[in-house]
Amino acid sequence: MADGIVGEFFDLKQGAEADLLAMQMGDFYEFFGDDAETVGAELDLKVSKRSSGGENYSMAGVPVDDLTPYLKALVERGYRVAVADQFEDGGDIERRVARVVTPGTLVDPTDTDARYLATVVREGDRVGLAFLDVTTGQFRATAVTGPDARERALTELYRFAPTELLPGPELRNDDAFLTRARERVDTTLTLHDAEAFAPGRARHTLREQFGAAAESVGLDDASGADAVATRAAGAALAYVDETGVGVLASVTRIGTYDPDEQVTLDATTQRNLELVETMTGAGQSLLDTVDHTETAAGGRLLKEWLTRPLQRRGELARRQSGVAALAADAMARERLHELLSGASDLERLASRSVSGSADAGALLRVRDTLALLPELDAALDTERLRESPAAGVLESVDREAAADLRETLAEALAEDPPNTVTQGGLLCRGFDDELDELVERHESALEWVETLAEREKRETGLSRLSVDRNKTDGYYVQVGKSQADDVPERYEAIKTLKNSERFVTPELREKEREILRLEEARGELEYELFRELRERVAERADLLQSVGRAVAELDTLASLATHAVRNDWTRPELTDSDDLDVTAGRHPVVEQDVEFVPNDLRMCTDTDDERRFLVVTGPNMSGKSTYMRQSALIVLLAQVGSFVPADRATVGLVDGIYTRVGALDELAQGRSTFMVEMQELSNILHSATEDSLVILDEVGRGTATYDGISIAWAATEYLSSAQSNVASPKVLFATHYHELTGLAEHIDGVENVHVAAEERDGDVTFLRSVVDGATDRSYGIHVAELAGVPDPVVSRAREVLRRLREDEAIDVLGSEREGGETQQVVFDLGTGQFSGGGRRDAPPDGRAATADGGKDDALDPATESVLDELRGTDVNETPPVELLAKVQEWQSRLEEE
């Protein structure tokens, strides 16, 4: 049975409700037993042994100052880690669990990304969500209602990407919801006390934290749609409080938000448009491309704007005007970038101050960032910017309070403080009289030691004498071996070395004791004064967060302005109409790497020229997908408040952007490519409204030709209002089913556009230009050639295609196994049917001759089956290799007959 230190560890671990325990022992945090083996394996730490109670226990440790990165690595692997700190009480050492660190409650000073803890509860068709970032104090709650509430909740989870998710009692057994949440978001699921989600307790928790502010934002009702948001928010606060991370004081405000005021961007759309990460992991996302922010907080805010576009014209116009003013004043913009590069993350520093983890260097960064405010004001005080929304961003900051706090920190903190807060040297002279006296006495004692060697040399005549200090011997006088016998009697020998002797004197011993007493007293007093200073900063967490948010917004506006100027973007006109009119639009990411060919886009609801549904055709690799994605991104950027990549743009505000593009097989989740395609299409058909923008890049390609074209046809009719009772959204539909282009002649609002190509002497040039009308070819064989398909296959495919187009019989080469014989088939482009199937010497019409020389029009079932498959094959679109394989299969089946 373990006793002593190891026994104390296991006792603390038993009551910690955590997977692992880190227990402080002096300058290290130690793990014992299975915990040591786990962290040793996970973090590649050396594992040793410690004896206790007659048994050996595994032991691993990390330095106190290096605990945070190890905690981060552990919680990112899904572990809950309890931290037991060491305290001194009247000379006795006591250890107790001070906090339990989880993925959603880790305060990491080196992390720049948001780290949200999310809670979600459900009552019938209402779902409440709350998102709390303990590192910045950001706290938001919302409720979604209706039959699609669960789907909308999943979209919100994807937007915030929480590192830890706490489902309420009603959702803990909802495996389908939790599985989809884990598929969409890389998060840790935690089952928290069900009582924390109870309506009464949740309201009480919110009132305790925010007082009347909770009621003012609608989070104090026991009923109504916001009741579920109240439950989610209260549970989030309770969880943070119970983990003991000590950051609740930095959660100074809570805000509710209405998802209906934001543009709906489901997980599929965010992924397809590559807003914050690319689908392949290579290249640049939209965020990577437009991010010129100087601060971590600015980068977080830019990401938030891109993933949560708005429908509020007023706020969007304010942002646009701020971007426009900064774009027009190059000198001021560059000065802002210069100043902002020196700004620290005040939201994070506020949380660190509240949690007690901020050191003197962190408070210096608070001081220096607050000192930037007057310089930022001066940079914005230009003719173009003075009255702009950009200058107005800082108006919400309490300048007097910020100046007072900055002055306090400037008077208190030393310019080059040590990394630890317990060894002294943190504070300036003049900050505290008692501390100044201790410092003076300490420095006087140190000066006595520093001058001791010269005094002793003069007094003893020993030339090879020095004074030094180490941890083992303390202060000592060292004399060379040749003079060691000549030292005075007051020298007491303490150590003999190869070339010298070490001594100590009574005076030196007493001075050492004095120095140690003064060092301890100075360290204790300075640490206590520093803690009081840090608490004063923590009390102004709301001020730091306010300044931090203002600096982040100014940084984000300057970033968008910088990108607009460098890339010749234009300010879009925002309207409440359904029009979307873009002149010379470009893809914001692709234009960075290639000489981009701009294209126009015109969609409108004018009854004389209605264009709500564009069928986009054109060759493979010609740029159809790029054209449609750039259209969606231009709309999205406009509703972020950004300028857009175009010469001119009029954008009618949309309530959602939905995309369906190629998908990878998800067989591990039991879903094939076609199933994923149909689920995405189903979501669009159910969700898109007349105010939405829909991007469909192929529909129906994952199944048989007739099935696929039928689905695409029906979806086109439905979305164009020909088959539904709702108004049509704006739709761009790229397809290789040229039959769909005929719908433009029969359905109002459906129009054809295509990406042009030019063919000369067998060479094809993709012009990348989108023009009105439908294309008649896809140039698939040309693309196969570009992809490196062997020349014999390409040549054969061209010959097959020529014969098909000219209604000529095609020689189908037989396999060697079948004697190398050939057959002939003829495809009627008019009827879409094949005929034939006889030997090369069969009658020209392909029908078998009877014994009397006549012809038998009746076909056996097996032959009819082959012909049915032939009729269902789109030879223009089927890859050549696949087409030849099919023909060989049909030949074999026919010969078996």
PyMOL commands that set and color helices and strands:
alter all, ss='L'
color gray80, all
select helices_A, chain A and resi 4-14+33-43+64-76+149-160+169-171+175-184+194-197+199-210+212-216+226-243+248-250+259-261+267-272+286-290+296-307+313-328+330-340+346-355+360-370+372-380+389-396+399-412+433-450+452-460+481-486+506-539+541-567+590-592+624-638+667-669+673-687+705-719+738-745+780-786+791-805+816-818+861-871+880-896
alter helices_A, ss='H'
color red, helices_A
select strands_A, chain A and resi 20-25+28-32+48-52+55-63+81-89+92-101+116-123+126-133+138-145+164-167+188-189+255-256+264-265+465-470+474-480+492-496+500-504+573-575+580-585+599-603+613-617+648-652+656-660+692-697+730-734+750-760+763-772+810-813+822-828+833-839
alter strands_A, ss='S'
color yellow, strands_A
deselect
rebuild
show_as cartoon
